[in-house]
Amino acid sequence: MIRLHLFLEAAPPWQQGDDAPEIHQYAVRVRLDRAALLHAADQWDLALAPFPPR
């Protein structure tokens, strides 16, 4: 299982900085096997390839 923590970068101005929500407040749990995880990582790399590194 992988647990993804999401951060609200597009939150309204009054919820940014010290007033931002707790980073671990929002999470998604994903169950997948090793092969599926490796495939997803490869697909992510392919999707990001056109964009320059920052």
N, C-alpha and C positions, 0 to 999 in steps of 0.2 A: 504494500500500500504506500502511496505517496500522498503527502499532505501539502497542498499548495496554499501559501498565504498570499492574499491579495492586498495591495495597498491602493488607496483611493487617491491617485495623483491628480485626478480631475475633480476633486472635491471642491465645493464652493469655498470662496476666500475665508469665510468665518470658521471653516473646519480644517484649516491648514496651520502649519507651525505647531505651537504648543497646544492648540485646540483640536489637532487631528485625532481621529479615532485610533485606538490601539491597533498596531499592525497585525497582531494575531487574532483580532476580533473576527475577521472574515477568512474562512478557509474552505477549501474543497478537498475532499478525500477521494482519491482515485485508486481503484483496484485494477491491476493489470499484471500480466506475467512478464518475464524478462524479455522475451522476444518482442512483445508488443511495445515495451518501453524503448528498446533499442531501435525499433522501426520508427517510433514517434520522434526520437531524437534525430535520426537520419533525415526524416521528413522536415523537421524544424530547421536543420542545417541547410537543406536545399531551399526552403522558403526564404531564409535570410541571406542566401548567397548574393542576390542582386544588390543588397544594401551595403554601403561601405561601413567598416567598423568605426565605432566612435571612441 
